Amino acid sequence: MAQWTRPPRRFLDRAAAGMVSGRVDVHLSPRQQELISLARGLARERFAPRADRHDREASFPFDDYADLRATGLLGLCVPEQFGGLGASYETYCLVAEQIAQGNASTSLTFNMHCLTMLMMGVIADAMPMPDRTRERHEKLRAEKFREVVQEGVYYGQPHSEPVEQGQTDTALTMGGRRFGTTARKVDGGYVVNGRKFFVSLAGAAPYFATPAIRLGDEPWIERTLYLKVPKDAPGVSFPGEWDPMGMRGTVSRDMVLKDVFVPDEGDVLPAGLFGAMYNAFPHLSPLTFSATFLGIMQASWDFTVAYLTGKIPGAPGLQTEAATKGQAVAEMLFTLEAARALYYHAIAEARVDAPVAAVQRARAAHVTVQRSVVTLTQEAIRICGGRALLKRYPLERFARDARAGAVMRPWTQDIATQQAWEVALGVGSDGGRGSGESPPTREGH
């Protein structure tokens, strides 16, 4: 078996620069400010006016993706050496927060694409792998990045499954179900069979970065695969209806794979790296999800203030309830800024092999955003009054979208909460720690 070693110093330096600033506060660089301003402009001028229609129709926002393509933002997390914008993990989260203020469904689906780019890019650079494996990954990802930058393709991530046949709960410490899908090795590639559910961008994304377990007798983690599956590949279908309460524009139907052939060059990550990556970076995807829900909070706050100050057509403005509503508005502000402060702290220190204290803070930030977005969006409706329930205003959509955060795997509110207390108390089969985690120390904080 090939020796998996830490990447050369040049990869660690690049990954450190691309993933984490080393700070626990956010002082935006000129480049970050530029990208955030670009996203904010798109969200307010383009995405927000269309969001209600996509919500009512439960339709995918292809027009938003045309704008993302036109502005180069599909290449946001593609490294600069491959023609992308080279955004770090932290920068991506800050940009996603802005996009969500226009359309939360666009932000949440964009997350699936950008997370795939980060995993292939700076995060893979920070992971150990044999030199030959790294060389092959470099060659394969160059072509995938080229398609994104030059052709404007984007990826979905069918990570969730209704039935788990693998060892997620024991061997993959971040939680979730994803390895009921199997891959049988054949000449030139794999034959993949399985069923995914809650597949955002179903039938819309050109490609899907698909987890599967290779059939065999080797250790489970080594058999984890991450494969590029075209939406139109023979054997791929997206059955079922899509009529949910919230996040309606994500169009997250089931995905069925029946004897789907994926060529060897369809590896999004080298074999075994998907499982190893999530064990080394368990908060990888949850924190990126949270950016969308923080953006919903900001949009709710902005609308509430505009409504109460008479800047929204048809709004009555403040009349005799200024003192009462003013107190509630202040509480909304405190909720928003407390959640943002903890979240910004968490994304600033997020990285591969983070100390246990940083992972615990990530859990705290993720659950805090999950809870706060529900509280704040409900309060916004109460404070603005009965008219806020009307669909001509966005507050009722914000409140419905907000509910999705607490039930999204891998860190649902229940899973993240259980992991947090298990780590704190040192209980569970691994002492309550994930792979590579050590007990909290004063230095870790």
C-alpha positions as CSV (number, residue, x, y, z in Angstrom):
1,M,0.0,0.0,0.0
2,A,1.3,3.5,-0.9
3,Q,2.5,5.6,2.0
4,W,0.3,8.6,2.8
5,T,2.4,11.4,4.1
6,R,1.9,15.0,5.0
7,P,2.0,17.2,1.9
8,P,5.3,19.1,1.1
9,R,5.8,22.4,2.7
10,R,4.7,24.3,-0.4
11,F,1.3,22.7,-0.2
12,L,0.9,23.4,3.5
13,D,1.9,27.0,2.9
14,R,-0.6,27.4,0.1
15,A,-3.3,25.7,2.1
16,A,-2.7,27.8,5.1
17,A,-2.9,30.9,3.0
18,G,-6.0,29.7,1.2
19,M,-8.0,28.2,4.1
20,V,-7.5,30.2,7.2
21,S,-6.1,33.6,8.1
22,G,-4.9,32.6,11.6
23,R,-7.0,35.4,13.0
24,V,-10.1,35.1,15.2
25,D,-11.5,38.4,14.0
26,V,-12.3,39.5,10.5
27,H,-10.4,42.5,9.0
28,L,-11.3,42.4,5.4
29,S,-8.5,42.5,2.8
30,P,-9.1,44.6,-0.3
31,R,-9.7,41.4,-2.3
32,Q,-12.3,40.2,0.2
33,Q,-14.0,43.6,0.2
34,E,-14.1,43.4,-3.6
35,L,-15.7,40.0,-3.7
36,I,-18.2,40.8,-1.0
37,S,-19.2,43.9,-2.8
38,L,-19.7,42.0,-6.0
39,A,-21.9,39.4,-4.2
40,R,-23.9,42.0,-2.4
41,G,-24.7,43.9,-5.6
42,L,-25.8,40.7,-7.3
43,A,-27.9,39.7,-4.3
44,R,-29.7,43.0,-4.0
45,E,-30.1,44.0,-7.6
46,R,-30.6,40.7,-9.4
47,F,-31.3,37.8,-7.0
48,A,-33.7,39.4,-4.6
49,P,-36.3,40.6,-7.2
50,R,-36.5,37.1,-8.6
51,A,-36.5,35.2,-5.3
52,D,-40.3,35.3,-4.7
53,R,-41.0,33.8,-8.1
54,H,-38.6,30.9,-7.6
55,D,-40.1,30.3,-4.1
56,R,-43.7,30.3,-5.4
57,E,-42.8,28.0,-8.3
58,A,-40.3,25.8,-6.4
59,S,-38.1,26.4,-9.5
60,F,-34.4,26.3,-9.7
61,P,-32.8,29.8,-10.1
62,F,-31.1,29.3,-13.5
63,D,-31.1,33.1,-14.0
64,D,-29.1,33.6,-10.8
65,Y,-26.6,31.0,-12.0
66,A,-26.3,32.8,-15.3
67,D,-25.3,35.9,-13.3
68,L,-22.8,33.9,-11.2
69,R,-21.3,32.6,-14.5
70,A,-21.2,36.1,-16.1
71,T,-19.4,37.6,-13.1
72,G,-16.9,34.8,-12.7
73,L,-18.3,33.8,-9.3
74,L,-18.6,30.1,-10.4
75,G,-14.8,30.2,-10.2
76,L,-14.9,31.8,-6.7
77,C,-13.1,28.9,-5.0
78,V,-11.1,27.7,-8.0
79,P,-7.4,28.4,-7.2
80,E,-5.9,31.3,-9.1
81,Q,-3.3,29.1,-10.8
82,F,-6.3,27.4,-12.5
83,G,-7.9,30.6,-13.6
84,G,-10.3,31.1,-10.7
85,L,-10.7,33.8,-8.1
86,G,-8.9,31.9,-5.4
87,A,-11.2,32.6,-2.5
88,S,-10.3,30.9,0.8
89,Y,-12.7,29.0,3.0
90,E,-13.2,32.1,5.1
91,T,-13.8,34.3,2.1
92,Y,-16.2,31.9,0.6
93,C,-18.3,32.0,3.8
94,L,-18.4,35.8,3.8
95,V,-19.4,35.9,0.1
96,A,-22.2,33.3,0.7
97,E,-23.6,35.4,3.5
98,Q,-24.1,38.2,1.0
99,I,-25.7,36.0,-1.7
100,A,-28.2,34.6,0.8
101,Q,-29.6,38.1,1.4
102,G,-30.9,38.0,-2.2
103,N,-32.0,34.4,-2.4
104,A,-31.3,31.8,0.3
105,S,-31.9,28.9,-2.1
106,T,-29.3,30.3,-4.5
107,S,-26.8,30.6,-1.7
108,L,-27.4,27.1,-0.3
109,T,-27.0,25.5,-3.8
110,F,-24.0,27.6,-4.6
111,N,-22.5,26.2,-1.4
112,M,-22.6,22.7,-2.9
113,H,-20.6,23.9,-5.9
114,C,-18.1,26.0,-4.0
115,L,-17.5,23.3,-1.4
116,T,-16.6,20.9,-4.2
117,M,-14.1,23.4,-5.5
118,L,-12.6,23.9,-2.0
119,M,-12.3,20.1,-1.5
120,M,-10.5,19.6,-4.8
121,G,-8.4,22.7,-4.2
122,V,-7.0,24.2,-1.0
123,I,-8.3,21.5,1.3
124,A,-6.9,18.6,-0.7
125,D,-3.6,20.5,-0.7
126,A,-3.6,20.4,3.1
127,M,-4.2,16.7,3.2
128,P,-1.5,14.0,3.2
129,M,-1.2,11.8,0.1
130,P,1.5,10.0,-1.8
131,D,3.4,12.0,-4.4
132,R,2.1,9.9,-7.3
133,T,-1.5,10.3,-6.0
134,R,-1.0,14.1,-5.7
135,E,0.4,14.3,-9.2
136,R,-2.6,12.4,-10.6
137,H,-5.0,14.6,-8.6
138,E,-3.3,17.7,-9.9
139,K,-3.8,16.6,-13.5
140,L,-7.5,15.5,-13.0
141,R,-8.5,18.6,-11.1
142,A,-6.9,20.9,-13.7
143,E,-9.5,19.7,-16.3
144,K,-12.4,19.9,-13.8
145,F,-11.4,23.5,-12.9
146,R,-11.0,24.4,-16.6
147,E,-14.6,23.3,-17.2
148,V,-15.8,25.5,-14.4
149,V,-13.8,28.6,-15.4
150,Q,-14.1,28.4,-19.2
151,E,-17.4,26.6,-19.7
152,G,-19.4,27.7,-16.6
153,V,-20.3,24.3,-15.3
154,Y,-21.2,23.8,-11.7
155,Y,-21.6,20.9,-9.3
156,G,-24.2,19.5,-6.9
157,Q,-23.3,17.3,-3.9
158,P,-25.6,14.3,-3.3
159,H,-24.2,13.6,0.1
160,S,-27.4,12.4,1.9
161,E,-29.0,9.0,1.7
162,P,-32.2,7.5,3.2
163,V,-30.4,4.2,4.1
164,E,-26.8,3.8,5.2
165,Q,-25.0,0.5,4.4
166,G,-21.5,1.6,5.5
167,Q,-19.8,2.6,8.7
168,T,-20.6,6.3,8.9
169,D,-21.5,6.3,12.5
170,T,-18.3,4.5,13.6
171,A,-15.7,5.3,11.0
172,L,-16.7,8.7,9.7
173,T,-16.8,10.9,12.8
174,M,-18.6,13.9,11.3
175,G,-21.9,12.1,11.1
176,G,-24.5,11.9,8.3
177,R,-25.5,9.1,6.0
178,R,-23.9,8.8,2.5
179,F,-22.4,5.4,1.8
180,G,-25.3,3.2,0.9
181,T,-24.2,4.0,-2.7
182,T,-21.7,1.4,-3.9
183,A,-19.1,1.4,-6.7
184,R,-17.9,-1.8,-8.3
185,K,-14.4,-1.5,-9.9
186,V,-14.4,-2.5,-13.6
187,D,-12.0,-2.0,-16.4
188,G,-11.6,1.8,-16.9
189,G,-13.7,2.9,-14.0
190,Y,-16.6,2.1,-11.7
191,V,-20.2,0.9,-11.9
192,V,-22.2,2.9,-9.4
193,N,-25.5,2.0,-7.8
194,G,-27.5,3.8,-5.1
195,R,-30.1,6.3,-4.1
196,K,-29.5,9.8,-2.7
197,F,-32.1,12.1,-1.3
198,F,-32.4,15.9,-0.7
199,V,-30.1,16.4,-3.7
200,S,-30.0,20.1,-4.2
201,L,-29.7,21.2,-7.9
202,A,-31.4,18.0,-8.9
203,G,-31.5,17.8,-12.7
204,A,-30.0,21.3,-12.9
205,A,-26.3,21.0,-12.2
206,P,-24.2,19.5,-15.1
207,Y,-22.3,17.4,-12.6
208,F,-22.7,15.8,-9.2
209,A,-19.8,15.2,-6.8
210,T,-21.0,11.8,-5.5
211,P,-19.8,9.9,-2.5
212,A,-19.7,6.1,-2.9
213,I,-18.1,3.1,-1.2
214,R,-16.0,0.8,-3.4
215,L,-16.9,-2.8,-2.9
216,G,-14.0,-4.7,-1.4
217,D,-12.3,-6.0,1.7
218,E,-9.9,-3.2,2.4
219,P,-10.4,-0.8,5.4
220,W,-13.6,1.2,5.0
221,I,-12.1,4.7,4.9
222,E,-9.7,3.7,2.1
223,R,-12.7,2.6,0.0
224,T,-14.5,5.9,0.2
225,L,-14.8,7.5,-3.2
226,Y,-15.9,10.9,-4.5
227,L,-16.9,10.7,-8.1
228,K,-18.0,13.1,-10.9
229,V,-21.3,12.0,-12.2
230,P,-22.9,13.8,-15.1
231,K,-26.6,14.6,-14.7
232,D,-27.3,13.0,-18.1
233,A,-25.2,9.9,-17.6
234,P,-27.1,6.7,-18.5
235,G,-28.7,5.3,-15.4
236,V,-29.1,8.6,-13.6
237,S,-32.6,9.9,-12.8
238,F,-34.1,12.5,-10.5
239,P,-37.6,11.1,-9.5
240,G,-40.2,12.5,-7.2
241,E,-41.9,15.8,-6.5
242,W,-40.5,18.8,-4.9
243,D,-43.0,20.9,-2.8
244,P,-41.3,21.7,0.5
245,M,-42.1,24.3,3.1
246,G,-38.8,26.2,2.7
247,M,-35.7,26.4,0.5
248,R,-38.0,25.7,-2.4
249,G,-35.6,27.0,-5.1
250,T,-33.0,24.4,-4.2
251,V,-35.1,21.7,-6.1
252,S,-33.7,18.9,-3.9
253,R,-35.3,15.8,-5.3
254,D,-34.0,12.2,-5.1
255,M,-31.2,11.0,-7.3
256,V,-31.1,7.4,-8.4
257,L,-28.0,5.8,-9.8
258,K,-28.6,2.4,-11.6
259,D,-25.5,0.8,-13.1
260,V,-23.9,4.2,-13.8
261,F,-20.5,4.0,-15.3
262,V,-18.0,6.5,-14.1
263,P,-14.5,6.5,-15.8
264,D,-11.3,6.5,-13.7
265,E,-10.7,10.1,-14.5
266,G,-14.1,10.9,-12.8
267,D,-12.3,10.9,-9.4
268,V,-13.1,14.3,-7.8
269,L,-10.8,13.3,-5.0
270,P,-8.3,10.4,-4.8
271,A,-9.7,7.1,-3.4
272,G,-9.8,7.2,0.4
273,L,-9.4,11.0,0.7
274,F,-13.1,11.8,1.1
275,G,-13.4,9.9,4.3
276,A,-10.0,11.0,5.6
277,M,-10.8,14.7,4.8
278,Y,-14.1,14.7,6.7
279,N,-12.4,13.0,9.7
280,A,-9.6,15.7,9.6
281,F,-12.1,18.5,9.0
282,P,-15.5,17.5,10.5
283,H,-16.8,21.1,10.4
284,L,-16.0,21.5,6.7
285,S,-19.5,21.5,5.3
286,P,-21.6,22.6,8.4
287,L,-19.9,26.0,8.7
288,T,-20.4,26.7,5.0
289,F,-24.1,25.9,5.4
290,S,-24.3,28.4,8.3
291,A,-23.3,31.3,6.1
292,T,-26.6,31.1,4.3
293,F,-28.6,31.2,7.5
294,L,-26.6,34.1,8.8
295,G,-27.5,35.9,5.6
296,I,-31.2,35.2,6.1
297,M,-30.8,36.8,9.6
298,Q,-29.2,40.0,8.1
299,A,-31.9,40.2,5.4
300,S,-34.7,39.9,8.0
301,W,-33.1,42.6,10.2
302,D,-32.7,44.9,7.2
303,F,-36.3,44.5,6.1
304,T,-37.7,44.9,9.6
305,V,-35.9,48.2,10.1
306,A,-36.9,49.4,6.6
307,Y,-40.6,48.4,7.3
308,L,-40.8,50.1,10.6
309,T,-39.3,53.3,9.3
310,G,-41.7,53.5,6.4
311,K,-39.3,52.7,3.6
312,I,-41.3,49.7,2.3
313,P,-44.3,50.4,0.1
314,G,-47.5,49.8,2.0
315,A,-45.8,49.7,5.4
316,P,-47.5,51.8,8.1
317,G,-44.3,52.7,9.9
318,L,-44.0,53.3,13.6
319,Q,-47.1,54.7,15.2
320,T,-47.8,54.4,18.9
321,E,-45.7,51.3,19.6
322,A,-42.3,52.8,19.2
323,A,-41.0,52.0,22.7
324,T,-42.3,48.4,22.6
325,K,-41.1,47.6,19.1
326,G,-37.9,49.5,19.6
327,Q,-36.9,47.2,22.5
328,A,-37.7,44.1,20.3
329,V,-35.6,45.6,17.4
330,A,-32.7,46.0,19.8
331,E,-33.0,42.4,20.8
332,M,-33.0,41.3,17.2
333,L,-29.7,43.3,16.7
334,F,-28.1,41.6,19.7
335,T,-29.1,38.2,18.5
336,L,-27.7,38.9,15.0
337,E,-24.4,40.3,16.1
338,A,-23.8,37.7,18.8
339,A,-24.3,34.9,16.2
340,R,-22.2,36.7,13.6
341,A,-19.3,37.3,16.1
342,L,-19.1,33.6,17.1
343,Y,-19.5,32.5,13.4
344,Y,-16.7,34.8,12.2
345,H,-14.5,33.5,14.9
346,A,-15.2,29.9,13.8
347,I,-14.5,30.4,10.1
348,A,-11.4,32.4,10.8
349,E,-9.8,29.4,12.6
350,A,-11.4,26.6,10.5
351,R,-8.8,24.2,8.9
352,V,-7.7,20.6,8.5
353,D,-6.6,19.1,11.8
354,A,-8.0,22.0,13.9
355,P,-7.6,21.6,17.7
356,V,-10.6,20.2,19.5
357,A,-11.4,23.6,21.0
358,A,-11.8,25.0,17.5
359,V,-14.1,22.2,16.4
360,Q,-16.2,22.7,19.6
361,R,-16.5,26.4,18.7
362,A,-17.5,25.5,15.2
363,R,-20.3,23.3,16.7
364,A,-21.3,26.2,19.0
365,A,-21.3,28.7,16.1
366,H,-23.3,26.3,13.9
367,V,-26.0,25.6,16.5
368,T,-26.1,29.2,17.6
369,V,-26.9,30.3,14.0
370,Q,-29.4,27.5,13.6
371,R,-31.3,28.6,16.7
372,S,-30.9,32.3,16.1
373,V,-32.2,32.4,12.6
374,V,-35.5,30.8,13.7
375,T,-35.8,33.2,16.6
376,L,-35.0,36.3,14.6
377,T,-37.1,35.6,11.6
378,Q,-40.1,34.8,13.8
379,E,-39.6,38.0,15.8
380,A,-39.4,40.0,12.6
381,I,-42.9,38.9,11.7
382,R,-44.2,39.6,15.1
383,I,-42.7,43.0,15.3
384,C,-43.9,44.1,11.8
385,G,-47.3,42.8,12.4
386,G,-50.0,41.0,10.4
387,R,-49.0,42.4,7.1
388,A,-45.7,40.6,7.4
389,L,-47.5,37.3,6.9
390,L,-48.5,38.3,3.4
391,K,-46.5,36.8,0.5
392,R,-45.9,40.1,-1.1
393,Y,-43.3,40.7,1.6
394,P,-40.3,38.4,2.1
395,L,-40.4,37.9,5.9
396,E,-42.6,34.8,5.7
397,R,-40.2,33.2,3.1
398,F,-37.3,34.0,5.4
399,A,-39.0,32.3,8.3
400,R,-39.8,29.2,6.2
401,D,-36.2,29.0,4.8
402,A,-34.8,29.5,8.3
403,R,-36.3,26.2,9.5
404,A,-34.1,24.1,7.2
405,G,-30.8,24.8,9.1
406,A,-31.5,22.7,12.1
407,V,-32.3,19.5,10.1
408,M,-29.5,19.6,7.6
409,R,-27.0,16.8,7.8
410,P,-24.2,16.2,8.7
411,W,-24.6,18.5,11.7
412,T,-28.3,18.7,12.5
413,Q,-28.9,20.6,15.7
414,D,-29.3,17.3,17.5
415,I,-26.2,15.7,16.1
416,A,-24.0,18.8,16.7
417,T,-25.3,19.2,20.2
418,Q,-24.7,15.5,21.1
419,Q,-21.2,15.6,19.7
420,A,-20.5,18.8,21.7
421,W,-21.4,17.3,25.1
422,E,-19.8,14.0,24.3
423,V,-16.5,15.7,23.6
424,A,-16.8,17.9,26.7
425,L,-17.6,15.0,29.0
426,G,-15.2,12.5,27.3
427,V,-17.9,9.9,26.7
428,G,-18.6,7.5,23.7
429,S,-16.5,4.8,22.1
430,D,-13.7,7.2,21.2
431,G,-13.9,9.2,24.4
432,G,-16.3,11.6,22.7
433,R,-13.6,12.8,20.3
434,G,-13.4,12.6,16.5
435,S,-10.5,11.1,14.7
436,G,-7.4,13.2,15.4
437,E,-9.1,15.2,18.1
438,S,-7.4,15.5,21.5
439,P,-9.0,16.5,24.8
440,P,-9.4,20.2,25.3
441,T,-6.5,22.0,26.8
442,R,-5.9,25.5,27.9
443,E,-3.5,25.9,25.0
444,G,-6.2,24.7,22.6
445,H,-8.4,27.6,23.6
